[in-house]
Amino acid sequence: METLQDLFVEELKDLYSAEKQIVKALPKVIRGAKTADLKTAITEHLEITKKQVARLEEVFGHVDQKPKAKHCKGMEGLLKEGSEALEEEEAGSLRDLQLIGAAQRVEHYEVAAYGTARAMAEKLGLQEAVELLSQTLEEETEADVKLTEVAESIYGEVEQGEEEEDEGEKMNRGNGRVSSGRKTTPKKKGGR
């Protein structure tokens, strides 16, 4: 690289790779999510991400470059973390919260990367590219906010479930012990 434009093109290649990796990974997340709100949020963001890929292709055109990806190792790692949650944890609210955390780390990466690319486009005087990158930056920020809202609703469900469990434990108390919920037979005196 010798110029700011060279660096800008490298940033675009990294973003292009990142977005394509996300498009490939999101269907698996949708299938693995339990909560309807999370499924909906991820499904909507998948469609937005496909448009972001097309938008990046348009930005490449503003610098007379063909769209080309340079493998984004950062995104690969972030997506691998989310994939591990799907493979290692049981479906449910806690796994959904884990998936949201992984998805938000992806969004934060993208916000940083698009912010950097937009700043470069501004310095290069590429106004159309600035507008396209700003649109995507806004979408990534909105996705992060939406994921926070979904997480808040799941936290409420998890807390309510824990409160109900606590009440159940109180009901099962006997002789100062908490019942495990299993039936036991009393021991005979003098026996084992």
N, C-alpha and C positions, 0 to 999 in steps of 0.2 A: 504494500500500500504506500502510495506517495501523496495522496490528497485526501481532503475531507470527504470528497465524493466517493473515493475508493472505500473509505471506512463506512460510509453510509450504505454502500452496496453490500458490504460484509454484514452489516446489521440487518439489512433486509433479507439476506440469505439465511441468517440465523432465525429470524422471525418466521420466515416461510417454512423452514423445517419444523419449528416449534408448533406452528398452527396445524401443519399436516399431521404431526404426531398426535395432537389433541383430537383432531377429527377421527383418527383411527382408534383412540383410546376411549372416547366418551360412550360409544354404544355399550361397551362392557360395563361401564359405571352405571349406565341407565338400567341394564339388566340386573345388576347387583344391588341397586338401591331398594330399600323396603318402603320408605316413606313416599307417598304419592307426591307431596310437594317437592321433594328432592328429585324424583323422576322427571317431573314437569320442568323444573328449573334447568336440569342438565339437558333435557331434550330441546328446550328452547335455545339454550346456549350452543348446542351442537349446530343448529341451523344458522345462528349468528356467526359461528366460527367458520362455517363454509363460505359465508359472504365475506368474512375477513380475509380468507385466502384469496378470493377473487379481487378484493380491494388491494391486497399486496401486489398481485400481478399487475394491477393498474399502476401502482407506484413504481414498480420496476420500469414500466414503459416511460415514465417521466424522466428517467435517467438513461434512456436508450439501452436498457438491458433486458435480456430474456429472463423470465422468472427461473431461478435456480436456487435450490436449497443447499445449505452447508449444514451438516448434521449438528443439531443443537444438543450438546451433552447435558446441559443444565436441565432442559425440559425432559430429556430422557430419564434423568434421575428423579425428578419430581413425579413423573408419571409412574415410575417403578414403585415409589412409595405407596401411591394410591392402589396400584395393582396388588401389592402385598397385602393390603387390608382386605381386598376381595378374596384373596386366596387363603388367608390365615384366620380370619374372624368369621363368626357366624352372622348370618343376615339378621339385622335388627337395628334398633335405634342407636345403639352405641357404635356399630359399624358405620351407620349413616353419618354420625357425627365425625367419625374418623375420615370418611370420604370427603365430607365438607371441608375439613381441615386441609386435606391434600389438595382439593380443588382451589381453596383460597390461596394456598402457596403458589399454585400455578397462576392464578389471577394476579398476584402481587409481582411475580416474575414478569408477566406480560405488561403490567402497568409500567414497571421500570424500563423494560425494553422499548415499549412504544413511546414513552416519554423521551428517552434518549434519541430514538430515531426521529421523532418530531422536532426536537431541538436542532438536530443536524440539518434536517430539511429546511428549517427556518434560516439557519446560517447560510445555507446554499441558495436561498431565494426560491425554493421550489414550492410555491404557494399551493398548487393543487395537491402535492404530496402532503403538505402540512395539514390540509383539510381532511384528506383521506385518513391519515394517521391519527388525527384528533378525533375523528368519528370512532375509530376502533378503540382508542384510549378511553373514550367516554363509555363505550359498551363494556369494556373490561372492568371499569370502575363500578358500573351498574350491576354487573354479574357478581362482583364481590359483595356488594350491599345486599343483593337478593339472597346469596348464600348465607349471610349473617342472619337475615330474617328467617330463613328455613331452619337454621341451627337453633335460633331462639325458640321456635315452636317445638322442636324436638327436645330441647332442654326441659321445657315445660312438661312434656309427656314423660320424660325420664324421671323428673322430680316427683310428679304425681304418682307414678308407679312405685317409687321408693317410699312415699308416704303411705300408700296402701299396704305395702309390704310391712312397714313398721307397725301399722295398726294390726295386721294379721299376727305379728309376733307378740304384741301385747295380749291379744285374745288367747294365744296359746301358752301363756305363762302359767306355770303350775309349780308350786313349792320353790319359787325363786329361780326356776330353770326355764330357758327358752326352748320350746319344742322345735325340733327340726322338721316337723311335718310328717315324720315316719312313725308308723305304729310300732310300738315296742311291747313286749310281754314282760310283766313284772317278774323279778327274780324271786325264787323261793328261798325262804330262810334256810340257811345251812347248805344251800346248793350253790352252784356256780353262777 
